[in-house]
Amino acid sequence: MELTEYYKRLRSALQANGFRVFFRQPQPDDELPLVHINVHTDLDVSSKTDTLNKVEQQIDYYAEGGTSPVAVESDIAKVKNALSRVVQWDSLTTQITKDTSTGRDLSRAMFLVKITI
């Protein structure tokens, strides 16, 4: 699978789970919750392992700051579910925090997924 195909499949799986998906940071007027497919780092290892890339991908989930922790955790599970339908990850970590960088009180979950494609 090429990286562009991974992105197309991931966007479709997230949308099927009810999320708006962006490849940019959320704007102050964006409707929440949403998922931001953020930066990635890739390493071409094809000459060594016969695979195309090792990719570290950051994916961010945003919800209104007043969203209940139960609803946030439910959405986090939906993001993980979407990822699992697209690719088998090598590792996945999730960090949950409050974020005010857009001028809004937000709940944010940052996923760091490592995959080999």
Disulfide bonds with the S-S distance in Angstrom:
none
